[in-house]
Amino acid sequence: MSQEELDGLIQRARNRDPAAVATLFERFYPKVLRYMRYRVPPAHAEDLAGEAFFRVLRGLSDQQGSFRAWLFTIARNLVLDHRKSAKVRLEQPLTASIADDLKDDNDPAAIVEQGMDIEEALRDLTEEQQELLDLKFHQGLSNAEIGAVTGRSPEAVRGLQFRALSALRDVLETGRNRHAR
């Protein structure tokens, strides 16, 4: 969907067009739910994703700037609020459904092994690095949008992304070297 199409859809949703609201929900709910599943216990992910969309609908008339950045800012704030009120640690890693993202359908064993390697490696990253990689590569946000979500400049996002990918590479290489012995 082009930015122009998204802007038109948002405008129709602001005017309470039920079809436009449904289309926004269909397009973005799965992404928000996935984001939630990486950050809160599974039992809470759907509730928080639903709450995010309730807040989107309530605040849509006042929304300005990037819709995606605004949406994920709402989602992120809900996660932070949930953690504060529940005083829980991250229980499910970024890789909750990483095997779903692997494209090699020819060798199921390789998919599982690769998914396990990546899941293990991502656990070694900081929560900040995990969030950035999710927003960038799973959700497809730009550095400017990630900056709007996290309160960083696009340059700071770029630096964090570089460090996160370097750390991920190092962890994966260390794991491969361990298995080669």
Residue pairs with C-beta under 8 A, 6 or more apart in sequence:
1 9
1 27
6 67
9 20
9 23
9 24
10 20
10 24
10 60
10 63
10 67
12 19
12 20
13 20
13 21
13 24
13 57
13 60
14 60
14 61
21 57
24 56
25 53
28 53
28 68
28 71
29 49
29 53
31 138
31 139
32 49
32 52
32 53
32 71
32 72
32 75
33 45
33 46
33 49
34 97
34 138
34 139
35 49
35 72
35 75
35 134
35 135
35 138
35 139
36 44
36 45
36 46
36 48
36 49
36 52
36 75
36 78
36 79
37 45
37 92
37 96
37 97
38 92
38 93
38 94
38 95
38 96
38 130
38 134
39 79
39 90
39 92
39 131
40 48
40 79
40 82
40 83
40 88
40 90
40 91
40 92
41 88
41 91
41 92
42 92
42 96
44 82
44 86
48 75
48 78
48 79
48 82
49 75
51 78
52 71
52 74
52 75
52 78
55 74
55 78
56 63
56 71
56 74
59 74
63 70
64 70
65 148
66 144
66 145
66 148
68 139
68 141
68 145
69 141
69 144
69 145
69 146
69 148
69 149
70 148
72 135
72 139
72 141
72 145
72 149
73 148
73 149
76 131
76 149
76 150
82 88
90 127
93 119
93 122
93 123
93 130
94 122
94 125
94 130
94 131
94 133
94 134
95 115
95 118
95 119
95 122
95 123
98 115
98 118
98 119
98 122
99 111
99 112
99 115
101 138
102 111
102 114
102 115
104 110
104 111
104 114
105 111
117 172
117 175
117 176
118 172
120 171
120 175
121 168
121 171
121 172
121 175
122 130
122 133
122 168
124 167
124 171
125 133
125 164
125 167
125 168
125 171
128 160
129 160
129 163
129 164
129 167
129 168
130 164
131 150
132 146
132 150
132 157
132 160
132 161
132 164
133 161
133 164
133 165
133 168
135 141
135 145
135 146
135 149
135 150
136 143
136 146
136 161
141 149
142 154
143 154
143 157
143 158
143 161
144 154
144 157
146 152
146 154
146 157
147 153
147 154
147 156
147 157
150 157
152 160
